[in-house]
Each structure stands twice: as C-alpha cells, then as structure tokens.
Amino acid sequence: MATILDIANLAGVSKTTVSRVLNYDPTLSVSDKTRKRIFEAVEELDYTKKNKIPMEKGKVVIIQWLKEQDEIEDTYYLSIRMSAEKRISELGYDIVRLYKDSDNEFPKDVIGIISIGECSPTQRRKLIKVTSNVVFVNMSLLSNKYDSVVVDFDQAIADVISFFIKNGHRKIGYIGGIDAGKSVGGRVPSVDPRLRAFKKYLNQAHLYAEKYVFQDDFDVDSGYRQMKEAIKLFPDDLPTAFFTGNDLLAVGALRALQEQDIKIPEQVSLVGFNDSSVAKYVYPKLSTVKVYTDIMGSSSVDLLIDKIESNRKIAKKIIVATKLKLRGSTQGSIKQSRG
C-alpha cells in the first residue's frame, strides 16, 4: 500500500492536501486538476509493472461514459480506464481517450473501442457504426451479441449479507445510487444489480425491510444525505449494519454517523463497494467489497485484441470475482439494545 508521502511526492502536493482530498474534506478548496493528479497518483502507485515502449499498431478508443470532471469523483471508473490504457500501451497500440462530454470525433483509423460504464442504445449504436470491435465494461450485453466484462455482483452481495447475519445483524440497511447513464434516451432506470442481490439474499433470510432502503446519487454528498435521512427516520430503530453501493456513499455515510456521535462499528457497521483508493485512508478504515478494476480494464483490452486478431464472431462475457475486505468499519460488537 502506498503511503500518503508516496502519493504526495508523485502528485507534487503536500501530505496534508493528499489526506484531505482522499477523505473528501468538504472544507478543502483545491482545483479539480490537482484532485485528479492525486487520484491518478494513487492508482499509478498500485501498479507494479512498467509500461513497455509502445509500437505503432493502430488506435484503440477508450470512451468513458462519464464527464471528465465526474471521473475525479468516481475512482472506480478512473481505475478501470487507467488499467485498460496501461494494457493497451503494453501491447503497442495507440490510445484515444474520450469522455461523455468530449467534443472530439472518433478518428478514422480506429481498430477497436473499450466502452466503460452504462450507455444508452443510441450511444451503443453510434459505437458499433465506428467499428464492430467493441467491448463493454460494467455493462452486460452478451444477449445483444457484444463482448462484455462485468463484476460478479450476485456473489459479492451474498458474501456481505452472509457476513452481516453471521455477526448477529438483523436490521440491515442499504444506501445506493441510481446510475444516470441508465436513464439516457428516455429509458426507465433498471434496478441496480447490487440492490437486486441485496433484496434477494435478505428475503431468503426473511430479513428484508423496504423502509431501510435508500437511493439517490452515487457520490459522497448523497451518502451523507441518505444516512442523515435514515438517522432522522429511525432515531431508535436505526439498522445496525448498512451496505452502500460504492465507497463514496460509504464515506458520506461515515461522516453523517460521526456527526451524530454514532459509534462505528460498535453501533453501526458499514460495508462499501469497490475498494477504491479512499477506503484505506478514511477513519475508521472502510470494510468494502474489493472489485478488481485492474483485471477488468486489462481483460477488456485482451478480449478486444482477441476479437480483432481472431475475427471472432461469437460474443464473450468475462465475469470478474470480488473479495470482501474487512477493516475497521465492521469490527466490534453490536449494541444489544439496538439489536
């Protein structure tokens, strides 16, 4: 694990700035450029391999279905993009980076596209018009005959619910988000696969309670607002455990709990999702589901190159496993009066 000093040296900022950025300090005034440099430094320090010298082989487009500024807030997608770029460079292909809000057109000599995040059918058709060599990351399109790389959400949530139940929790809450990309083009947002699995496994245990489910955006402020609402609605009946749809939501939820002097994890245990860079730097350190974004990014490139070189017509889907990482936000006992 990289230290705060390592990150500060690579990003060219002070240790204090790094610490406050990684903890999403709302009082910190720092440019988006500096914040992005810090998060990219964290991701870069996680890599152990060195890039090979690239050779001219053609252009691979990476399109991120977020605005460039939003990528700073969601290091999950940042990490996937960086690992994909690393693998493309290792294989000797040129990289063209596009974002949802990019004005740049696709170059004419594109040999393949890595699409990261949710996109609408209209956006998908636009990609396919450029080239049939497209891999969709974090979006399962096998039924549409397109290559995909996705997370095993079902097993991930099963592990979280099993852990909570084994540790005596019976009131389990959910703090999540609604992916804006799913409502693009007039589509009704589908149920988040994390929430779907959450309902499934709690229903199997006869513990699911709709009143403990909250959804808003996927950022820190949303996690803060949702937990504040939960505390207000259930002052004497707050769940003893919460699962959050990503680590940013968990960071906001932690802040709301701490403001109300609710002890973590003695009174409320919290598990995030992604194991993003911030999970190890907040206090208490965040228990979370580790998503292997480096494997997702590199696998998407390998899948793309396989399709190009073999002229494969049959679609493939890669499902990447996860791992529950237990840290400070889930240690300790459950307060009996609230159990």
N, C-alpha and C positions, 0 to 999 in steps of 0.2 A: 504494500500500500504506500502510495506517495505521501510525503509529509507536506504540511502547509508551506514549509520553507521551499521544498522542491517546486511546488506549484508557483509560488511567488517568484522564484528565480526564473523559471521558464516563461512566465507571463509578464515579467518585468514590473511587478507591483509589490506593495508591501504585504507582509504576512497578515496584518490587520484587515486590509482590503479583501484578501482572499477569504479569510474566515467569515467576514460579514457577508460577502457575496454568496458563499456556499451555505450560509444559514438564512439566506433571503431576508436579511435585515431590512425592514421597511423604511428605516430612517436613513439608510445609506444613499447618498447621491453620487452615482457613478455612471458613466456612459455605457450604452449598450455594446459599443465596440470593446471596452475594457472587460465587461462581463463575459462577452463571447470569447475573448482571448483567455480568460481564466478557465472557463469550462472546457475549451479546446485543449488547454494545457493539462488539465486533469485527465482527459481521455487519452491524450498522447502519452502520458506517463504510465498508463496502464498497459501499453503495448511493449512487448519485449523484442520483437523482431525489427529489423531495419529494412526500410524500403530498398528494393533493388533499383538499379538505374533503368528507367523506362525506355522502351524501344517503340518506334513508330509502327503501330499496327492498326490504327483506326480509332474512332471516337465512341466512347460509351457515355451516354447521358444518365446522370442521376437526377431525378426530379423529386423534390421534397414537397409533399402536399401540405406544407405549412408556409406561412410568410417567413422570410428570413429572420425577422425580429422575434417571431414566436419560437423559432428553433432554440433561441437562447434560453427560453423559459422551460423547454422540454428536452432535457439532455438525453432522454430515451432515443428520440429520433436523431439527435446530434450524433450519438454514439454509433447508431446503425449506419448513418451516412459516412462517418469517418472510417469505419472498418471496411465498408464497401470501397471507398476511394483507395484505401491502403492496398486492398487486394487487386484492384484494377491496375494500380501503379506497379505492383509486383509482377503482374502478368504482361506488362509492357504496353498497355492501351492508354490512349489519351482520355482525359476526363472532361466532361462538360457538365457543370453544375447549374441546375435550375431550381427555382422555388415557385410556390403557388402564385406569387405576385411578380414573377420575373417578366420583364418586357422582351427578353431575348427570344428569338425564334430558334427552332431546332436547326442545327447545321445540316447540310445536305449529305454529308458523309457519315451519318450515324450508323453504327453496326448493331447497336443494342441499347436498351433502356432499362434502368433499375428504377421502379416506381415505389417510393416509400410513403406509406400511410394510406388513409382512406381517400378514394376519389370517386366521382360520380360516373355513371355510364357514359355521359357525354365526354368527360375528360378521358375516360378509358379509350373510347373510340378514336379520340384525337391521337393518342399514343400509338394505337395499332395502325393508323394511317401512315405514321412515320416509318415504322418497321414492325414486323410480326415478332421480332425478337425482344420480348418484354417479360420481365419478372416482377411480380407484385409482392412487396414485402409488407407484412402485417395486414394482409387482405387476402382471404382465401377465395380463389377464382378457378379452382380445379374444375368445377362444374361448367364453367364457361370455356374450358379447354386452354387456360392460361397457366403458366408456371407461377407458383406461389411459395413464399416462405412465411410461416406463421408460428406463433407461440402455442404450446400445449396449455391453453387456459384452463381446461377442464381439470387436468391433474394438479395444476398449480393451486387452484382454489380448493380442491379436495384436500390437499395437504394442509392448507391454512385452517379449514374448518375442523379437520381431524385434530390438529394441534390444539385449537381452542377448546374443543369438547374434552379432550383428554386432560386438559388443565383446569377443568371444572367450570368453564364458562357456559352459561345457559341463555344469557341475553347478549346477542351478538349483532352489532350494527354494521351498516355499510355506508361508506361515503364515496361517491363516484362522480363521474362526469358523463357528459353526452358529447360524442365526437361531432364537431360542427361539420366535418367533411361528409358525414353520412346524410346530412340534410341538403346537400348541394343539389341543385337542379330540381327542387320540389319534392324530393323523396322524403318519406317519413323516416326519421331516425330508427334504426333497428335496435334491439336490446343489446347492450354491451355484453360480450361473451363472459366477462368477469361476473357481471350481475346475474346472468342466466345460470352460471355454475353455482354462484353463491346461493341462489334460491333453491336450486336442485338439491344440493347437499344438506342445507339446513332443513328443507322439507323432509328429506329422508330421515333426519334425526328428530323430526317433529319439533323443531325449534325456530322455524322461520316466522318473523313478525314484520309485516309490511310497514308498520309505523316506525321501525328502526332503519328504514332505507332512505337515504338522501342522495340527490343528484343535482349537479349544477355544471360548472365548467371544470376543466382539468388542471387548474393552476393553484398556487399557494393560497391566494386570497379566497378562492372558492372553498378550499378545505377548511380555512378559518371560519368562513361564514356558516358552512354546514355544521361544523361542530358546535359553534355558538348556538345555532338553532336547536340542535339536539339537547344541549345543556338546558336551554330555556324551556323546551317542551317537556323534558323529563328530569326535573331537578332532584327527584327522589327515586327515579326509576331508570337512570342512565345505563345503557349497556356496559358491561364490564370488559367488553372487547369490541374493537372495531377493525374491519378490513377496509382499506382505502384503495381506490382504483389505480393510483400511482403514488410515487414517493412525494411529489409536490403537494398533493392533497394531504398526505400524512404530516408534512412539515407545518402546513397551516393548522391542521387539527391539533398537533402538539402545542402550538402557540396558544390556541384557544383554551385548551385544558390547563396549561400552565398559568394563564391569566386568572383562572378561577380557582387556583390552588388545588386542582385535582391531581393527585399523585399518579405518576406514570412510572412503573406499571402496577403499583400496589392497588390503585383503584380502577384504573382503565389500562388495558393492554392494547397495543396498536401494531398492526402489521401493514406495511406498504406493499408496493408492487413496482418492480423494475430493478431494484438495487442500483439506482443511479448514483452518481458521484456524491450527492448531498447526503445520502443515507448514513454514511460513515462519519460525517462532520457535524451533524446536529446533536443536541443533547436532550434526552439520552439518545445514544446511537439507535438507529431505527432498524427494527426487525422488518424484513421485507422478503418478497419473492424475487430471487435473482433471475433475471432474464438475460440470456447470453447474447447480447446485442452484437458482440464481435463475431459470433458464429452466424448470426442472422445476416449480417452485412456481407461477410466473406462468402457464405453459402449462396447468397443471391447472385453474386458475381460468377461463382463456379457453375451454378445452374445455367446462367445466361451463356457463358462460353461453351458449355456442353451443348446447348441447343444450337448455337451458331456453328460450331465445328462439326457436329454430327448431323446437322439438318434434321433434327428430331421433330416429328410431327405430333407425338403423344405428350400431353402435358404432365408435369411432375409437381408434387407438392411436398415440401420439406417441413416437418413439424419439429420444432426445437424444444427440448425439455427444459424444465426450470428447476430451481432448488430453493427451499425455504431456508433463509439465513436468519438465525436467531441472535438478537443483540439486546441492548438494554431496555427497549420499549416493551418487552414481553417477559422480563424476569420478575420474580417476586410473587407474592401470594394474592389471592382475591379477597377483598374485604367481605367478610361473611354477611354483614348487614345489607350488602347490596347484591349478594349472590342469589 
